[in-house]
Amino acid sequence: MRFLLTLLLFSTMLFSASVKFEILGSGGPELDARASTSYLLWIDGEAKLLVDMGSGAMLRFEESGAKLETLEATVLTHLHIDHSVDLPSFVKAGFFSSRSEPLEVIAPNANEFFPSIGEFLNSLFGKSGAYRYMSDVLSPQSNSFQIIPYEIKSNKTITKKYKDFTLTLISVHHGIVPALALRIDVGSKSIVISGDTNDKNKNLEQIAHKADLFIAHHAVPEHAGEFAKDLHMTPSIIANIAKKADVGKVVLTHRMNRTAKHEKESLMIIKEIFKGEVIFAEDRMIIKL
């Protein structure tokens, strides 16, 4: 019996997936010498999930050695420019790749201020879109690969299973902007990405429980004004989520000029509440799980 248990444990360790998480872009929507928000999930040496495509994401993706051919899905946490502007660059690059499989682009619901992901893609690649010369990418007859919009319309937790990972997506509060947070599970390993939110509806706490890695957007200092606080989490909110959810490590990203001079203060505030490891993100930072 002991031999069988040892063999089972050895087999699990032997065939456990190698998981890495890469911060492609650690900046925001300003000129700050950083790429804007973008993340990449690596499993067994292959890029599997691309989350957000802010300015500079395409360059960082190329630098990482990732291939479009191995992606199983993409997510846009919301449609602000600094999270979505490089999407056309990735689609154009697909024409010169060997990828032929369709690729989902997951995004939040529409409202009076923002389009649905279907409308967004049509405004780019539709027959009357800005890049209408590539309208074939919206059809199965694409000369490269089809991009398929997937809109998260529900306010409830949505789970999507892929070959190598599972996604849990939930709507979060980001002012007037429809936005998503997500959890990535690969076997026993888990990553939560807050996206841009102030966690007003407490949805982050629902999906962050026991996550190995909490990617938290640190876009405002503790003493930010009310407008900024309606969009983003303060350091104390980040810390309380991390503590309540009992996460393993916190990575502070979406770094901006307005927070740069307060980062020591932010770190002190967080460490007073959350006793785990806290690090600041950099472009091309790779975290092994």
PLY file of the C-alpha trace (Angstrom):
ply
format ascii 1.0
element vertex 289
property float x
property float y
property float z
element edge 288
property int vertex1
property int vertex2
end_header
0.00 0.00 0.00
2.80 2.40 0.95
4.55 1.54 -2.32
1.42 2.39 -4.33
1.01 5.73 -2.55
4.66 6.57 -3.18
4.29 5.63 -6.84
1.15 7.77 -7.16
2.89 10.76 -5.57
5.92 10.31 -7.82
3.70 10.07 -10.91
1.85 13.25 -9.94
5.11 15.14 -9.46
6.55 13.74 -12.68
3.62 14.73 -14.86
2.60 17.98 -13.11
2.46 20.84 -15.59
5.18 23.48 -15.52
3.35 26.79 -15.02
4.78 30.27 -15.47
3.06 33.63 -15.51
4.62 36.51 -17.43
3.90 40.20 -16.98
4.22 41.48 -20.55
3.21 45.03 -19.64
3.32 46.54 -16.14
2.30 50.12 -16.93
-0.81 52.17 -17.54
-2.21 54.55 -20.18
0.54 57.16 -19.94
4.11 57.70 -21.11
5.94 55.84 -18.37
8.60 53.74 -20.17
6.49 50.61 -19.64
4.24 48.57 -21.88
0.57 48.84 -20.92
-1.32 46.01 -19.30
-0.82 42.53 -20.73
-0.23 39.05 -19.28
0.76 35.66 -20.61
0.18 32.19 -19.16
2.86 29.59 -19.99
2.24 25.86 -19.55
5.01 23.38 -20.30
6.93 25.99 -22.26
4.04 27.10 -24.49
1.98 30.31 -24.35
-1.63 29.31 -23.66
-3.57 32.41 -22.58
-3.14 36.10 -23.40
-4.90 38.56 -21.07
-5.21 42.19 -22.20
-3.36 43.76 -25.10
-2.35 47.27 -24.13
0.18 49.34 -26.07
3.51 47.53 -26.29
1.98 44.10 -25.63
2.76 42.89 -29.15
6.45 43.79 -28.82
6.72 42.14 -25.39
4.96 39.04 -26.76
7.55 38.81 -29.54
10.41 39.32 -27.08
9.08 36.47 -24.92
9.33 34.00 -27.77
5.61 33.18 -27.51
3.73 31.83 -30.53
0.20 32.69 -31.62
-0.22 29.09 -32.71
-0.30 27.74 -29.13
-2.84 30.17 -27.62
-6.10 28.59 -26.48
-7.92 31.84 -25.65
-7.54 35.58 -25.10
-9.27 37.87 -22.60
-9.83 41.62 -22.61
-10.70 42.59 -19.04
-12.29 45.75 -20.45
-12.10 47.95 -23.53
-10.08 50.90 -22.28
-7.33 51.77 -24.77
-4.48 50.72 -22.47
-5.93 47.19 -22.29
-7.03 46.58 -25.88
-5.23 48.78 -28.43
-2.72 46.16 -29.61
-5.40 43.63 -30.56
-5.29 44.58 -34.29
-1.51 44.08 -34.26
-1.90 40.53 -32.97
-4.58 39.79 -35.55
-2.41 41.14 -38.37
0.53 39.07 -37.13
-1.72 36.02 -37.35
-1.77 36.37 -41.13
1.96 35.62 -41.13
1.71 32.73 -38.66
0.79 29.11 -39.28
-2.21 29.27 -36.99
-5.48 28.10 -38.54
-7.57 27.32 -35.44
-10.17 29.94 -34.39
-9.33 32.03 -31.32
-11.81 33.36 -28.76
-11.65 36.94 -27.57
-13.48 37.06 -24.22
-14.67 40.44 -22.93
-17.34 41.99 -20.67
-20.86 43.05 -21.60
-21.80 46.25 -23.39
-23.43 49.34 -21.92
-24.30 52.85 -23.13
-20.64 53.89 -22.94
-18.86 50.81 -24.31
-19.63 48.37 -27.14
-19.95 44.61 -26.87
-16.91 42.64 -27.97
-18.80 41.72 -31.14
-19.40 45.41 -31.91
-15.81 46.22 -31.01
-14.38 43.62 -33.41
-16.81 44.72 -36.13
-15.72 48.33 -35.70
-12.18 47.17 -36.37
-12.56 44.38 -38.94
-16.17 44.47 -40.15
-17.19 45.43 -43.67
-17.39 49.07 -42.58
-14.62 48.83 -39.98
-11.34 50.70 -39.73
-9.42 47.64 -40.96
-12.10 46.35 -43.32
-9.43 44.95 -45.64
-9.07 42.16 -43.04
-12.80 41.45 -42.63
-12.19 37.78 -43.36
-10.85 37.30 -39.81
-14.45 37.43 -38.57
-15.44 34.42 -40.68
-14.46 30.73 -40.82
-13.09 31.45 -44.31
-10.29 33.60 -42.89
-6.99 33.67 -44.75
-5.28 33.36 -41.35
-7.53 32.40 -38.40
-11.00 33.41 -37.26
-11.40 35.53 -34.12
-14.58 34.73 -32.21
-16.15 37.24 -29.79
-17.35 35.83 -26.48
-19.28 38.28 -24.32
-19.67 37.76 -20.55
-23.22 39.02 -20.09
-23.99 37.51 -16.70
-23.15 39.08 -13.34
-22.63 35.56 -12.00
-19.39 33.61 -12.05
-18.72 32.04 -15.45
-16.43 29.02 -15.81
-14.83 28.04 -19.12
-12.69 24.93 -19.48
-9.90 24.66 -22.03
-7.51 21.87 -22.82
-4.77 23.02 -20.44
-6.49 25.36 -17.96
-9.79 26.54 -16.53
-10.98 30.15 -16.51
-13.34 31.65 -13.95
-14.63 35.09 -14.93
-16.71 37.58 -12.97
-17.85 41.17 -13.50
-16.21 43.81 -11.31
-16.86 47.50 -10.66
-14.71 49.94 -12.67
-16.76 53.12 -12.66
-18.96 53.27 -15.77
-16.74 50.73 -17.56
-17.88 47.10 -17.91
-14.94 45.06 -16.60
-13.88 41.54 -15.66
-11.64 39.87 -13.12
-10.50 36.32 -13.71
-9.04 33.26 -12.06
-6.82 30.80 -13.94
-6.53 27.25 -12.60
-3.92 24.82 -13.91
-4.20 21.65 -11.86
-3.58 22.69 -8.25
-2.03 26.05 -9.25
-4.06 29.24 -9.45
-3.68 32.87 -10.51
-6.16 35.70 -10.00
-6.03 38.89 -12.08
-7.99 41.78 -10.60
-8.18 43.84 -13.76
-9.10 47.47 -13.17
-11.59 47.65 -10.30
-12.20 49.14 -6.86
-13.89 45.85 -5.77
-17.02 47.75 -4.75
-19.15 44.65 -5.34
-16.70 42.35 -3.43
-16.52 39.94 -6.36
-12.74 39.65 -6.21
-12.95 37.98 -2.83
-15.20 35.32 -4.35
-12.65 34.11 -6.87
-9.37 34.83 -5.07
-9.68 32.25 -2.28
-6.35 30.46 -1.71
-4.93 31.66 -5.04
-1.18 31.14 -5.36
-0.79 34.48 -7.14
-2.88 37.65 -6.89
-2.15 40.09 -9.71
-3.47 43.37 -8.30
-3.71 46.61 -10.26
-2.08 49.33 -8.16
-3.15 52.39 -10.10
-4.00 54.82 -7.29
-2.36 55.72 -3.96
-4.17 55.40 -0.62
-5.12 59.10 -0.54
-6.53 59.25 -4.09
-9.59 61.37 -4.86
-13.11 59.98 -5.00
-13.20 59.74 -8.81
-10.00 57.66 -8.88
-11.28 55.49 -6.03
-14.41 54.71 -8.03
-12.15 53.12 -10.66
-9.32 51.47 -8.75
-8.40 49.72 -5.49
-6.38 51.57 -2.89
-3.46 49.69 -1.28
-5.52 48.93 1.82
-8.30 47.37 -0.28
-5.73 45.21 -2.11
-4.28 44.12 1.23
-7.64 43.24 2.76
-8.62 41.13 -0.26
-5.27 39.33 -0.12
-5.67 38.68 3.61
-9.30 37.52 3.48
-8.65 35.32 0.47
-5.43 33.94 1.99
-3.50 34.28 -1.26
0.10 33.15 -1.58
1.75 36.16 -3.21
0.67 39.62 -4.35
2.07 41.25 -7.49
1.38 44.99 -7.82
1.11 46.08 -11.43
-0.59 48.67 -13.67
2.01 51.01 -12.15
1.49 54.68 -12.98
3.32 57.97 -12.53
0.80 59.05 -9.89
1.61 55.99 -7.75
5.38 55.81 -8.39
6.34 58.28 -5.67
4.01 56.56 -3.19
5.10 52.96 -3.73
7.06 52.70 -0.46
4.04 54.04 1.40
1.73 51.64 -0.46
3.95 48.70 0.39
3.96 49.65 4.07
0.16 49.90 4.12
-0.24 46.51 2.45
2.35 44.76 4.66
0.60 45.99 7.82
-2.47 43.98 6.78
-1.20 41.16 4.55
1.82 39.24 5.84
2.63 37.33 2.66
5.08 38.26 -0.10
4.39 41.46 -2.07
6.37 42.47 -5.16
6.14 45.18 -7.80
5.79 44.06 -11.41
8.17 44.86 -14.24
7.80 44.30 -17.97
8.76 40.72 -18.90
8.79 39.60 -15.25
8.26 35.82 -15.09
6.82 34.13 -12.00
7.06 30.36 -11.66
4.28 28.54 -9.83
0 1
1 2
2 3
3 4
4 5
5 6
6 7
7 8
8 9
9 10
10 11
11 12
12 13
13 14
14 15
15 16
16 17
17 18
18 19
19 20
20 21
21 22
22 23
23 24
24 25
25 26
26 27
27 28
28 29
29 30
30 31
31 32
32 33
33 34
34 35
35 36
36 37
37 38
38 39
39 40
40 41
41 42
42 43
43 44
44 45
45 46
46 47
47 48
48 49
49 50
50 51
51 52
52 53
53 54
54 55
55 56
56 57
57 58
58 59
59 60
60 61
61 62
62 63
63 64
64 65
65 66
66 67
67 68
68 69
69 70
70 71
71 72
72 73
73 74
74 75
75 76
76 77
77 78
78 79
79 80
80 81
81 82
82 83
83 84
84 85
85 86
86 87
87 88
88 89
89 90
90 91
91 92
92 93
93 94
94 95
95 96
96 97
97 98
98 99
99 100
100 101
101 102
102 103
103 104
104 105
105 106
106 107
107 108
108 109
109 110
110 111
111 112
112 113
113 114
114 115
115 116
116 117
117 118
118 119
119 120
120 121
121 122
122 123
123 124
124 125
125 126
126 127
127 128
128 129
129 130
130 131
131 132
132 133
133 134
134 135
135 136
136 137
137 138
138 139
139 140
140 141
141 142
142 143
143 144
144 145
145 146
146 147
147 148
148 149
149 150
150 151
151 152
152 153
153 154
154 155
155 156
156 157
157 158
158 159
159 160
160 161
161 162
162 163
163 164
164 165
165 166
166 167
167 168
168 169
169 170
170 171
171 172
172 173
173 174
174 175
175 176
176 177
177 178
178 179
179 180
180 181
181 182
182 183
183 184
184 185
185 186
186 187
187 188
188 189
189 190
190 191
191 192
192 193
193 194
194 195
195 196
196 197
197 198
198 199
199 200
200 201
201 202
202 203
203 204
204 205
205 206
206 207
207 208
208 209
209 210
210 211
211 212
212 213
213 214
214 215
215 216
216 217
217 218
218 219
219 220
220 221
221 222
222 223
223 224
224 225
225 226
226 227
227 228
228 229
229 230
230 231
231 232
232 233
233 234
234 235
235 236
236 237
237 238
238 239
239 240
240 241
241 242
242 243
243 244
244 245
245 246
246 247
247 248
248 249
249 250
250 251
251 252
252 253
253 254
254 255
255 256
256 257
257 258
258 259
259 260
260 261
261 262
262 263
263 264
264 265
265 266
266 267
267 268
268 269
269 270
270 271
271 272
272 273
273 274
274 275
275 276
276 277
277 278
278 279
279 280
280 281
281 282
282 283
283 284
284 285
285 286
286 287
287 288
